[in-house]
């Protein structure tokens, strides 16, 4: 695990911003692989397309940060604050997001396969077309989240709150998975799936 000082991080972020602003002609892409950034305070930081794979970001504050296309695969983001962050098409494969706050975050098109989102706050998050294959969403708060067109193959939804969530056109969502959720109150379901739910669980 690499220890990054505040001064080094500031320089990396400055170079990365220049890299973004000049369409990759100047500056340097942020390489924060295996970096220890626990409890880092990075509100609104632009880390689009940065490499943060296997970085340690537990308890970090990334509210409103831009992480479009960032590589966060296998990163430790336990209890990290990512409320309102933009993670469009970010790679979060295998990331540990237990207890993380991703409320209002844009995760559309993101790869969250094998990610651990147990007890995470994803209320009002945009997960349209996200890959959640084999992700752990147990006890996660997904109220008002947009999961339209997301792939939930093999995802663990035990105890998840899906109240008011948009589940239209969701891929690989079966009645068995839905039977494990905490609530589907006012959730938007495809007509066929809604019919199955009502038939099997009339209550």
N, CA, C and O of each residue as an XYZ file, in Angstrom:
812
protein
N       0.849     -1.203      0.000
C       0.000      0.000      0.000
C       0.881      1.249      0.000
O       1.707      1.424      0.897
N       0.714      2.109     -0.988
C       1.516      3.322     -1.106
C       0.953      4.439     -0.237
O      -0.245      4.717     -0.279
N       1.797      5.070      0.536
C       1.378      6.212      1.342
C       1.585      7.467      0.517
O       2.690      7.732      0.043
N       0.520      8.239      0.345
C       0.584      9.482     -0.436
C       0.439     10.666      0.511
O      -0.540     10.759      1.251
N       1.408     11.563      0.486
C       1.325     12.747      1.343
C       0.348     13.751      0.727
O       0.010     13.658     -0.453
N      -0.094     14.696      1.525
C      -1.029     15.724      1.054
C      -0.425     16.517     -0.104
O      -1.119     16.855     -1.062
N       0.878     16.810     -0.006
C       1.569     17.552     -1.053
C       1.633     16.773     -2.359
O       1.417     17.331     -3.434
N       1.933     15.472     -2.262
C       1.997     14.612     -3.449
C       0.631     14.498     -4.112
O       0.510     14.548     -5.336
N      -0.407     14.343     -3.270
C      -1.762     14.214     -3.790
C      -2.193     15.488     -4.516
O      -2.816     15.432     -5.575
N      -1.854     16.629     -3.934
C      -2.183     17.912     -4.551
C      -1.531     18.036     -5.932
O      -2.154     18.507     -6.884
N      -0.279     17.608     -6.024
C       0.458     17.678     -7.292
C      -0.160     16.722     -8.329
O      -0.306     17.073     -9.500
N      -0.517     15.514     -7.879
C      -1.128     14.513     -8.764
C      -2.455     15.028     -9.315
O      -2.746     14.883    -10.503
N      -3.257     15.635     -8.431
C      -4.563     16.159     -8.846
C      -4.420     17.338     -9.816
O      -5.214     17.495    -10.743
N      -3.402     18.152     -9.584
C      -3.152     19.307    -10.458
C      -2.756     18.849    -11.858
O      -3.235     19.379    -12.861
N      -1.859     17.841    -11.905
C      -1.412     17.292    -13.182
C      -2.564     16.602    -13.922
O      -2.686     16.679    -15.144
N      -3.402     15.926    -13.129
C      -4.529     15.216    -13.725
C      -5.541     16.200    -14.306
O      -6.109     15.955    -15.370
N      -5.765     17.302    -13.613
C      -6.685     18.331    -14.110
C      -6.161     18.912    -15.429
O      -6.928     19.157    -16.360
N      -4.846     19.128    -15.490
C      -4.241     19.653    -16.717
C      -4.391     18.640    -17.857
O      -4.613     19.004    -19.012
N      -4.264     17.369    -17.498
C      -4.404     16.269    -18.472
C      -5.816     16.249    -19.046
O      -6.000     16.021    -20.242
N      -6.816     16.489    -18.192
C      -8.221     16.521    -18.624
C      -8.485     17.770    -19.468
O      -9.070     17.695    -20.548
N      -8.034     18.936    -18.942
C      -8.315     20.219    -19.598
C      -7.675     20.354    -20.982
O      -8.184     21.088    -21.830
N      -6.561     19.646    -21.215
C      -5.856     19.749    -22.510
C      -6.114     18.526    -23.397
O      -5.354     18.250    -24.326
N      -7.190     17.801    -23.100
C      -7.525     16.591    -23.876
C      -6.349     15.618    -23.950
O      -6.043     15.063    -25.006
N      -5.706     15.428    -22.810
C      -4.633     14.445    -22.626
C      -3.326     14.815    -23.330
O      -2.436     13.977    -23.479
N      -3.216     16.086    -23.764
C      -1.987     16.517    -24.458
C      -0.902     16.935    -23.471
O       0.286     16.744    -23.728
N      -1.314     17.500    -22.351
C      -0.360     17.942    -21.322
C      -0.762     17.344    -19.980
O      -1.840     16.769    -19.836
N       0.125     17.490    -19.005
C      -0.172     16.931    -17.694
C      -0.023     15.421    -17.687
O       0.574     14.839    -18.592
N      -0.567     14.798    -16.664
C      -0.416     13.348    -16.515
C      -1.640     12.744    -15.839
O      -2.173     13.295    -14.877
N      -2.069     11.608    -16.359
C      -3.204     10.890    -15.776
C      -2.859     10.453    -14.359
O      -1.766      9.943    -14.110
N      -3.786     10.652    -13.433
C      -3.563     10.285    -12.033
C      -3.432      8.773    -11.882
O      -4.330      8.015    -12.251
N      -2.315      8.358    -11.340
C      -2.092      6.940    -11.064
C      -2.035      6.782     -9.548
O      -1.016      7.060     -8.917
N      -3.148      6.331     -8.979
C      -3.245      6.174     -7.525
C      -3.492      4.713     -7.148
O      -4.132      4.411     -6.140
N      -2.972      3.823     -7.979
C      -3.091      2.392     -7.693
C      -2.452      2.070     -6.344
O      -1.362      2.546     -6.025
N      -3.151      1.256     -5.564
C      -2.642      0.817     -4.259
C      -2.333      1.959     -3.291
O      -1.642      1.752     -2.293
N      -2.833      3.147     -3.572
C      -2.554      4.298     -2.698
C      -3.430      4.270     -1.452
O      -4.592      3.866     -1.501
N      -2.863      4.699     -0.353
C      -3.618      4.810      0.899
C      -4.167      6.228      0.996
O      -3.442      7.177      1.296
N      -5.474      6.347      0.734
C      -6.135      7.651      0.777
C      -7.276      7.637      1.786
O      -8.274      8.340      1.626
N      -7.114      6.832      2.818
C      -8.178      6.728      3.816
C      -8.419      8.091      4.463
O      -7.477      8.811      4.796
N      -9.674      8.425      4.629
C     -10.113      9.689      5.229
C      -9.692     10.929      4.438
O      -9.710     12.040      4.967
N      -9.311     10.739      3.160
C      -8.947     11.891      2.328
C     -10.172     12.776      2.111
O     -11.293     12.277      2.016
N      -9.962     14.067      2.033
C     -11.047     15.031      1.838
C     -10.931     15.589      0.431
O     -10.112     16.470      0.172
N     -11.767     15.067     -0.496
C     -11.667     15.449     -1.904
C     -13.024     15.879     -2.477
O     -13.454     15.336     -3.494
N     -13.702     16.838     -1.847
C     -15.016     17.240     -2.361
C     -14.911     17.857     -3.751
O     -14.112     18.766     -3.977
N     -15.719     17.361     -4.674
C     -15.766     17.928     -6.019
C     -14.533     17.682     -6.867
O     -14.402     18.274     -7.939
N     -13.624     16.825     -6.417
C     -12.399     16.561     -7.183
C     -12.737     15.924     -8.526
O     -13.682     15.140     -8.618
N     -11.977     16.252     -9.565
C     -12.181     15.647    -10.878
C     -11.123     14.569    -11.080
O      -9.963     14.857    -11.374
N     -11.551     13.326    -10.915
C     -10.667     12.182    -11.101
C     -11.178     11.301    -12.231
O     -10.994     10.084    -12.210
N     -11.816     11.917    -13.211
C     -12.312     11.174    -14.366
C     -11.177     10.412    -15.024
O     -10.116     10.973    -15.295
N     -11.405      9.126    -15.280
C     -10.441      8.233    -15.936
C      -9.138      8.015    -15.157
O      -8.160      7.509    -15.707
N      -9.131      8.396    -13.884
C      -7.953      8.146    -13.042
C      -7.882      6.660    -12.690
O      -8.896      5.962    -12.691
N      -6.678      6.190    -12.391
C      -6.502      4.797    -11.980
C      -6.425      4.744    -10.460
O      -5.440      5.169     -9.857
N      -7.496      4.210     -9.849
C      -7.573      4.079     -8.393
C      -7.784      2.615     -8.004
O      -8.321      2.313     -6.938
N      -7.353      1.716     -8.888
C      -7.566      0.303     -8.603
C      -6.816     -0.104     -7.339
O      -5.650      0.241     -7.144
N      -7.519     -0.847     -6.490
C      -6.974     -1.359     -5.223
C      -6.537     -0.256     -4.258
O      -5.775     -0.505     -3.324
N      -7.026      0.968     -4.493
C      -6.713      2.066     -3.565
C      -7.525      1.911     -2.283
O      -8.603      1.317     -2.284
N      -6.995      2.450     -1.198
C      -7.649      2.376      0.109
C      -8.284      3.731      0.390
O      -7.608      4.702      0.730
N      -9.627      3.767      0.236
C     -10.360      5.030      0.363
C     -11.441      4.962      1.428
O     -12.432      5.689      1.364
N     -11.250      4.095      2.400
C     -12.279      3.975      3.437
C     -12.406      5.290      4.204
O     -11.409      5.931      4.537
N     -13.657      5.679      4.478
C     -13.974      6.917      5.195
C     -13.556      8.185      4.446
O     -13.555      9.269      5.029
N     -13.201      8.065      3.165
C     -12.833      9.252      2.385
C     -14.086     10.060      2.036
O     -15.182      9.509      1.936
N     -13.912     11.348      1.857
C     -15.023     12.226      1.466
C     -14.838     12.601     -0.002
O     -13.919     13.338     -0.360
N     -15.733     12.074     -0.845
C     -15.686     12.343     -2.278
C     -17.031     12.871     -2.761
O     -17.451     12.606     -3.887
N     -17.693     13.617     -1.897
C     -19.000     14.173     -2.261
C     -18.895     15.069     -3.476
O     -18.084     15.994     -3.505
N     -19.729     14.791     -4.499
C     -19.745     15.618     -5.703
C     -18.539     15.445     -6.601
O     -18.362     16.212     -7.547
N     -17.698     14.447     -6.325
C     -16.501     14.231     -7.139
C     -16.863     13.697     -8.521
O     -17.892     13.044     -8.695
N     -16.006     13.982     -9.504
C     -16.174     13.472    -10.861
C     -15.234     12.290    -11.054
O     -14.012     12.438    -11.049
N     -15.836     11.108    -11.223
C     -15.049      9.882    -11.372
C     -15.502      9.112    -12.611
O     -15.469      7.882    -12.645
N     -15.927      9.868    -13.631
C     -16.358      9.237    -14.880
C     -15.247      8.353    -15.435
O     -14.115      8.808    -15.598
N     -15.563      7.092    -15.726
C     -14.591      6.198    -16.350
C     -13.399      5.848    -15.485
O     -12.455      5.223    -15.967
N     -13.418      6.238    -14.202
C     -12.283      5.947    -13.315
C     -12.189      4.451    -13.024
O     -13.205      3.760    -12.952
N     -10.978      3.965    -12.859
C     -10.753      2.561    -12.500
C     -10.672      2.470    -10.988
O      -9.665      2.839    -10.383
N     -11.747      1.973    -10.384
C     -11.817      1.793     -8.935
C     -11.986      0.306     -8.606
O     -12.518     -0.059     -7.557
N     -11.525     -0.533     -9.518
C     -11.683     -1.973     -9.313
C     -10.933     -2.420     -8.064
O      -9.783     -2.044     -7.838
N     -11.615     -3.232     -7.261
C     -11.053     -3.780     -6.011
C     -10.624     -2.716     -4.994
O      -9.855     -3.004     -4.077
N     -11.120     -1.496     -5.159
C     -10.783     -0.427     -4.206
C     -11.544     -0.626     -2.897
O     -12.645     -1.175     -2.884
N     -10.949     -0.178     -1.811
C     -11.584     -0.226     -0.497
C     -12.259      1.117     -0.256
O     -11.603      2.126      0.002
N     -13.593      1.106     -0.346
C     -14.377      2.332     -0.179
C     -15.375      2.184      0.964
O     -16.458      2.770      0.939
N     -14.998      1.399      1.961
C     -15.888      1.165      3.102
C     -16.237      2.493      3.778
O     -15.356      3.262      4.165
N     -17.533      2.742      3.908
C     -18.066      3.944      4.550
C     -17.601      5.244      3.900
O     -17.663      6.304      4.524
N     -17.139      5.174      2.662
C     -16.747      6.395      1.951
C     -17.989      7.210      1.612
O     -19.065      6.650      1.404
N     -17.843      8.519      1.555
C     -18.965      9.391      1.180
C     -18.805      9.780     -0.278
O     -17.875     10.495     -0.650
N     -19.742      9.292     -1.107
C     -19.731      9.582     -2.534
C     -21.078     10.168     -2.965
O     -21.477     10.053     -4.124
N     -21.761     10.790     -2.023
C     -23.062     11.387     -2.312
C     -22.963     12.404     -3.434
O     -22.148     13.325     -3.372
N     -23.793     12.242     -4.464
C     -23.797     13.187     -5.580
C     -22.610     13.067     -6.511
O     -22.444     13.893     -7.409
N     -21.773     12.047     -6.311
C     -20.594     11.875     -7.171
C     -21.015     11.376     -8.549
O     -22.044     10.717     -8.695
N     -20.213     11.697     -9.551
C     -20.462     11.250    -10.916
C     -19.506     10.109    -11.232
O     -18.295     10.302    -11.338
N     -20.077      8.910    -11.382
C     -19.290      7.705    -11.623
C     -19.747      7.021    -12.912
O     -19.776      5.794    -13.010
N     -20.098      7.839    -13.885
C     -20.578      7.317    -15.165
C     -19.530      6.399    -15.793
O     -18.392      6.804    -16.031
N     -19.933      5.166    -16.054
C     -19.070      4.152    -16.672
C     -17.785      3.884    -15.885
O     -16.786      3.444    -16.454
N     -17.813      4.146    -14.595
C     -16.647      3.841    -13.751
C     -16.542      2.327    -13.546
O     -17.547      1.616    -13.562
N     -15.314      1.847    -13.354
C     -15.094      0.425    -13.106
C     -14.956      0.212    -11.607
O     -13.937      0.559    -11.010
N     -15.997     -0.364    -11.003
C     -16.011     -0.651     -9.565
C     -16.093     -2.154     -9.332
O     -16.599     -2.614     -8.308
N     -15.589     -2.904    -10.297
C     -15.600     -4.352    -10.199
C     -14.862     -4.812     -8.936
O     -13.689     -4.494     -8.740
N     -15.566     -5.561     -8.089
C     -14.943     -6.097     -6.876
C     -14.664     -5.074     -5.793
O     -14.006     -5.394     -4.803
N     -15.151     -3.843     -5.955
C     -14.900     -2.803     -4.945
C     -15.671     -3.092     -3.659
O     -16.773     -3.640     -3.685
N     -15.070     -2.712     -2.541
C     -15.723     -2.885     -1.246
C     -16.387     -1.564     -0.864
O     -15.723     -0.612     -0.454
N     -17.699     -1.528     -1.008
C     -18.473     -0.304     -0.751
C     -19.438     -0.495      0.407
O     -20.481      0.154      0.471
N     -19.085     -1.385      1.317
C     -19.968     -1.638      2.457
C     -20.176     -0.363      3.276
O     -19.223      0.279      3.718
N     -21.452     -0.018      3.462
C     -21.781      1.157      4.265
C     -21.464      2.481      3.598
O     -21.581      3.535      4.224
N     -21.060      2.442      2.323
C     -20.728      3.690      1.620
C     -21.993      4.485      1.317
O     -23.074      3.919      1.155
N     -21.842      5.791      1.245
C     -22.967      6.662      0.914
C     -22.848      7.082     -0.543
O     -21.983      7.880     -0.907
N     -23.745      6.523     -1.384
C     -23.773      6.833     -2.808
C     -25.117      7.458     -3.195
O     -25.558      7.362     -4.340
N     -25.747      8.090     -2.225
C     -27.049      8.697     -2.497
C     -26.906      9.795     -3.555
O     -25.987     10.611     -3.512
N     -27.845      9.787     -4.505
C     -27.851     10.755     -5.610
C     -26.646     10.645     -6.545
O     -26.427     11.530     -7.372
N     -25.871      9.583     -6.426
C     -24.700      9.419     -7.297
C     -25.127      8.960     -8.685
O     -26.129      8.261     -8.841
N     -24.357      9.360     -9.689
C     -24.601      8.902    -11.057
C     -23.695      7.706    -11.323
O     -22.487      7.852    -11.511
N     -24.305      6.513    -11.335
C     -23.578      5.267    -11.573
C     -24.070      4.605    -12.856
O     -23.939      3.394    -13.032
N     -24.637      5.412    -13.744
C     -25.159      4.834    -14.976
C     -24.024      4.235    -15.800
O     -22.980      4.857    -15.998
N     -24.254      3.020    -16.270
C     -23.251      2.331    -17.084
C     -22.039      1.850    -16.321
O     -21.095      1.336    -16.921
N     -22.046      2.008    -15.000
C     -20.882      1.598    -14.195
C     -20.800      0.080    -14.065
O     -21.817     -0.613    -14.101
N     -19.581     -0.424    -13.912
C     -19.376     -1.852    -13.691
C     -19.236     -2.091    -12.193
O     -18.214     -1.757    -11.593
N     -20.285     -2.677    -11.591
C     -20.298     -2.971    -10.156
C     -20.363     -4.480     -9.921
O     -20.800     -4.940     -8.866
N     -19.923     -5.232    -10.915
C     -19.962     -6.683    -10.767
C     -19.048     -7.103     -9.616
O     -17.933     -6.602     -9.475
N     -19.536     -8.018     -8.810
C     -18.807     -8.555     -7.646
C     -18.523     -7.516     -6.557
O     -17.798     -7.800     -5.604
N     -19.091     -6.318     -6.696
C     -18.893     -5.285     -5.668
C     -19.702     -5.622     -4.417
O     -20.779     -6.213     -4.500
N     -19.170     -5.241     -3.265
C     -19.884     -5.448     -2.007
C     -20.524     -4.130     -1.588
O     -19.845     -3.197     -1.160
N     -21.864     -4.074     -1.723
C     -22.627     -2.863     -1.400
C     -23.549     -3.097     -0.206
O     -24.579     -2.440     -0.058
N     -23.159     -4.039      0.632
C     -23.975     -4.325      1.808
C     -24.146     -3.091      2.680
O     -23.167     -2.441      3.045
N     -25.397     -2.769      3.014
C     -25.747     -1.618      3.870
C     -25.375     -0.270      3.245
O     -25.380      0.748      3.936
N     -25.055     -0.251      1.953
C     -24.729      1.023      1.293
C     -25.990      1.855      1.067
O     -27.086      1.315      0.918
N     -25.818      3.171      1.043
C     -26.925      4.094      0.757
C     -26.877      4.442     -0.730
O     -25.970      5.136     -1.188
N     -27.871      3.948     -1.476
C     -27.954      4.205     -2.910
C     -29.280      4.870     -3.259
O     -29.734      4.822     -4.402
N     -29.893      5.493     -2.251
C     -31.177      6.132     -2.500
C     -31.041      7.261     -3.524
O     -30.155      8.110     -3.436
N     -31.948      7.235     -4.492
C     -31.993      8.213     -5.583
C     -30.765      8.167     -6.487
O     -30.513      9.111     -7.236
N     -29.999      7.078     -6.426
C     -28.832      6.925     -7.302
C     -29.285      6.525     -8.703
O     -30.306      5.858     -8.868
N     -28.519      6.938     -9.705
C     -28.794      6.574    -11.091
C     -27.927      5.366    -11.442
O     -26.712      5.485    -11.606
N     -28.574      4.191    -11.556
C     -27.873      2.952    -11.872
C     -28.335      2.396    -13.216
O     -28.252      1.195    -13.474
N     -28.820      3.293    -14.057
C     -29.316      2.847    -15.357
C     -28.204      2.159    -16.154
O     -27.110      2.700    -16.313
N     -28.506      0.960    -16.648
C     -27.578      0.160    -17.463
C     -26.306     -0.250    -16.724
O     -25.326     -0.646    -17.355
N     -26.312     -0.159    -15.395
C     -25.142     -0.591    -14.616
C     -25.061     -2.112    -14.572
O     -26.082     -2.798    -14.623
N     -23.844     -2.629    -14.477
C     -23.636     -4.071    -14.344
C     -23.481     -4.393    -12.864
O     -22.484     -4.031    -12.239
N     -24.489     -5.083    -12.304
C     -24.476     -5.452    -10.891
C     -24.411     -6.969    -10.736
O     -24.874     -7.523     -9.739
N     -23.834     -7.626    -11.730
C     -23.734     -9.079    -11.703
C     -22.974     -9.570    -10.479
O     -21.832     -9.175    -10.243
N     -23.615    -10.432     -9.706
C     -23.042    -11.033     -8.497
C     -22.637    -10.012     -7.431
O     -21.824    -10.307     -6.555
N     -23.209     -8.815     -7.514
C     -22.944     -7.800     -6.491
C     -23.733     -8.121     -5.224
O     -24.813     -8.710     -5.282
N     -23.180     -7.727     -4.086
C     -23.881     -7.891     -2.819
C     -24.610     -6.596     -2.496
O     -23.988     -5.572     -2.213
N     -25.951     -6.656     -2.543
C     -26.775     -5.485     -2.243
C     -27.622     -5.735     -1.003
O     -28.671     -5.118     -0.820
N     -27.158     -6.646     -0.157
C     -27.947     -6.985      1.027
C     -28.088     -5.785      1.952
O     -27.112     -5.119      2.299
N     -29.333     -5.532      2.339
C     -29.680     -4.427      3.250
C     -29.302     -3.048      2.711
O     -29.224     -2.086      3.474
N     -29.068     -2.947      1.406
C     -28.750     -1.646      0.807
C     -30.022     -0.821      0.657
O     -31.106     -1.365      0.446
N     -29.880      0.491      0.768
C     -31.012      1.399      0.584
C     -31.024      1.846     -0.879
O     -30.200      2.659     -1.297
N     -31.972      1.300     -1.649
C     -32.101      1.632     -3.062
C     -33.412      2.368     -3.347
O     -33.910      2.367     -4.473
N     -33.954      2.991     -2.309
C     -35.222      3.687     -2.497
C     -35.053      4.828     -3.500
O     -34.106      5.611     -3.420
N     -35.985      4.903     -4.438
C     -36.013      5.908     -5.504
C     -34.833      5.802     -6.468
O     -34.609      6.711     -7.267
N     -34.073      4.700     -6.406
C     -32.953      4.513     -7.331
C     -33.471      4.110     -8.710
O     -34.487      3.424     -8.826
N     -32.763      4.541     -9.751
C     -33.122      4.164    -11.117
C     -32.247      2.986    -11.530
O     -31.050      3.138    -11.772
N     -32.870      1.801    -11.606
C     -32.154      0.581    -11.986
C     -32.593      0.094    -13.364
O     -32.365     -1.061    -13.725
N     -33.218      0.976    -14.125
C     -33.703      0.563    -15.439
C     -32.544      0.082    -16.319
O     -31.494      0.721    -16.393
N     -32.758     -1.045    -16.974
C     -31.784     -1.667    -17.871
C     -30.526     -2.187    -17.177
O     -29.593     -2.632    -17.846
N     -30.490     -2.138    -15.852
C     -29.329     -2.674    -15.127
C     -29.324     -4.194    -15.184
O     -30.376     -4.817    -15.329
N     -28.143     -4.792    -15.070
C     -28.020     -6.249    -15.070
C     -27.807     -6.711    -13.638
O     -26.797     -6.387    -13.013
N     -28.777     -7.478    -13.122
C     -28.720     -7.941    -11.733
C     -28.464     -9.448    -11.648
O     -28.903    -10.106    -10.704
N     -27.759     -9.983    -12.631
C     -27.494    -11.420    -12.647
C     -26.760    -11.854    -11.369
O     -25.659    -11.385    -11.083
N     -27.382    -12.744    -10.622
C     -26.745    -13.310     -9.431
C     -26.550    -12.336     -8.287
O     -25.839    -12.650     -7.333
N     -27.168    -11.148     -8.355
C     -26.998    -10.163     -7.274
C     -27.757    -10.600     -6.023
O     -28.828    -11.199     -6.110
N     -27.185    -10.290     -4.860
C     -27.820    -10.600     -3.580
C     -28.628     -9.386     -3.136
O     -28.065     -8.343     -2.802
N     -29.962     -9.531     -3.134
C     -30.845     -8.414     -2.780
C     -31.526     -8.624     -1.431
O     -32.507     -7.951     -1.112
N     -31.007     -9.551     -0.648
C     -31.640     -9.868      0.637
C     -31.718     -8.629      1.538
O     -30.703     -8.014      1.865
N     -32.944     -8.283      1.926
C     -33.155     -7.163      2.851
C     -32.987     -5.789      2.239
O     -32.967     -4.792      2.961
N     -32.863     -5.713      0.898
C     -32.683     -4.408      0.249
C     -33.994     -3.617      0.220
O     -35.078     -4.187      0.090
N     -33.873     -2.306      0.344
C     -35.036     -1.415      0.274
C     -35.159     -0.910     -1.164
O     -34.344     -0.111     -1.626
N     -36.203     -1.395     -1.872
C     -36.416     -1.004     -3.258
C     -37.691     -0.179     -3.416
O     -38.303     -0.153     -4.484
N     -38.077      0.490     -2.341
C     -39.291      1.306     -2.416
C     -39.111      2.441     -3.417
O     -38.090      3.129     -3.416
N     -40.109      2.627     -4.266
C     -40.133      3.671     -5.299
C     -39.020      3.530     -6.347
O     -38.840      4.428     -7.168
N     -38.275      2.422     -6.333
C     -37.190      2.227     -7.304
C     -37.755      1.934     -8.694
O     -38.838      1.365     -8.833
N     -37.000      2.333     -9.714
C     -37.386      2.046    -11.090
C     -36.687      0.759    -11.523
O     -35.473      0.737    -11.725
N     -37.469     -0.309    -11.660
C     -36.931     -1.620    -12.025
C     -37.425     -2.057    -13.403
O     -37.464     -3.251    -13.701
N     -37.795     -1.103    -14.232
C     -38.273     -1.466    -15.565
C     -37.102     -1.871    -16.457
O     -36.022     -1.283    -16.405
N     -37.346     -2.880    -17.263
C     -36.352     -3.391    -18.215
C     -35.073     -3.904    -17.546
O     -34.028     -3.991    -18.190
N     -35.155     -4.243    -16.254
C     -33.981     -4.790    -15.563
C     -33.692     -6.186    -16.102
O     -34.605     -6.980    -16.329
N     -32.411     -6.472    -16.302
C     -32.024     -7.778    -16.822
C     -31.749     -8.749    -15.672
O     -31.213     -8.365    -14.632
N     -32.120     -9.990    -15.875
C     -31.829    -11.080    -14.942
C     -32.355    -10.844    -13.524
O     -31.690    -11.156    -12.536
N     -33.557    -10.291    -13.452
C     -34.210    -10.115    -12.152
C     -35.376    -11.081    -12.077
O     -36.358    -10.941    -12.807
N     -35.267    -12.056    -11.195
C     -36.309    -13.082    -11.098
C     -37.186    -12.860     -9.869
O     -36.858    -12.081     -8.973
N     -38.293    -13.561     -9.860
C     -39.212    -13.512     -8.726
C     -38.545    -14.008     -7.454
O     -38.879    -13.558     -6.358
N     -37.598    -14.940     -7.595
C     -36.886    -15.475     -6.424
C     -36.032    -14.405     -5.753
O     -36.001    -14.296     -4.528
N     -35.330    -13.606     -6.585
C     -34.519    -12.520     -6.024
C     -35.414    -11.477     -5.349
O     -35.096    -10.964     -4.276
N     -36.534    -11.179     -6.000
C     -37.441    -10.178     -5.447
C     -38.069    -10.632     -4.134
O     -38.452     -9.810     -3.303
N     -38.171    -11.940     -3.956
C     -38.783    -12.459     -2.728
C     -37.919    -12.172     -1.499
O     -38.399    -12.252     -0.368
N     -36.646    -11.838     -1.722
C     -35.724    -11.615     -0.604
C     -35.603    -10.154     -0.180
O     -35.011     -9.855      0.856
N     -36.168     -9.236     -0.986
C     -36.007     -7.823     -0.656
C     -36.861     -7.432      0.550
O     -37.839     -8.099      0.888
N     -36.464     -6.342      1.181
C     -37.205     -5.852      2.349
C     -38.550     -5.271      1.923
O     -39.586     -5.579      2.513
N     -38.522     -4.433      0.896
C     -39.772     -3.838      0.419
C     -39.669     -3.455     -1.052
O     -38.614     -3.060     -1.549
N     -40.816     -3.588     -1.733
C     -40.950     -3.166     -3.128
C     -42.042     -2.103     -3.228
O     -42.625     -1.892     -4.291
N     -42.302     -1.448     -2.120
C     -43.408     -0.498     -2.049
C     -43.304      0.554     -3.149
O     -42.315      1.281     -3.236
N     -44.328      0.624     -3.981
C     -44.435      1.600     -5.069
C     -43.279      1.517     -6.078
O     -43.025      2.475     -6.807
N     -42.578      0.373     -6.121
C     -41.505      0.209     -7.112
C     -42.103      0.029     -8.498
O     -43.184     -0.541     -8.644
N     -41.395      0.519     -9.524
C     -41.861      0.365    -10.906
C     -41.318     -0.946    -11.449
O     -40.108     -1.149    -11.540
N     -42.245     -1.838    -11.811
C     -41.873     -3.145    -12.353
C     -42.486     -3.328    -13.729
O     -43.505     -2.718    -14.053
N     -41.853     -4.178    -14.541
C     -42.457     -4.527    -15.820
C     -43.773     -5.249    -15.562
O     -43.889     -5.968    -14.569
N     -44.768     -5.077    -16.432
C     -46.081     -5.682    -16.205
C     -46.061     -7.174    -15.895
O     -46.781     -7.627    -15.005
N     -45.245     -7.944    -16.615
C     -45.187     -9.397    -16.407
C     -44.642     -9.736    -15.029
O     -45.161    -10.616    -14.341
N     -43.585     -9.024    -14.634
C     -42.983     -9.272    -13.323
C     -43.932     -8.835    -12.208
O     -44.028     -9.492    -11.172
N     -44.626     -7.727    -12.427
C     -45.594     -7.241    -11.440
C     -46.706     -8.274    -11.232
O     -47.162     -8.513    -10.114
N     -47.125     -8.877    -12.350
C     -48.165     -9.898    -12.302
C     -47.695    -11.104    -11.475
O     -48.449    -11.659    -10.676
N     -46.426    -11.494    -11.689
C     -45.862    -12.629    -10.954
C     -45.763    -12.334     -9.460
O     -46.054    -13.185     -8.619
N     -45.345    -11.105     -9.150
C     -45.207    -10.704     -7.749
C     -46.563    -10.748     -7.057
O     -46.695    -11.299     -5.964
N     -47.576    -10.158     -7.707
C     -48.917    -10.113     -7.124
C     -49.505    -11.519     -6.922
O     -50.208    -11.785     -5.947
N     -49.196    -12.403     -7.870
C     -49.719    -13.768     -7.804
C     -49.064    -14.555     -6.686
O     -49.734    -15.261     -5.932
N     -47.721    -14.427     -6.581
C     -46.990    -15.204     -5.579
C     -47.035    -14.561     -4.199
O     -47.053    -15.253     -3.181
N     -47.053    -13.213     -4.173
C     -47.054    -12.490     -2.883
C     -48.190    -11.474     -2.865
O     -47.945    -10.269     -2.924
N     -49.423    -11.949     -2.784
C     -50.571    -11.040     -2.834
C     -50.583     -9.975     -1.738
O     -51.227     -8.936     -1.887
N     -49.873    -10.231     -0.637
C     -49.824     -9.258      0.452
C     -48.944     -8.075      0.102
O     -48.791     -7.159      0.910
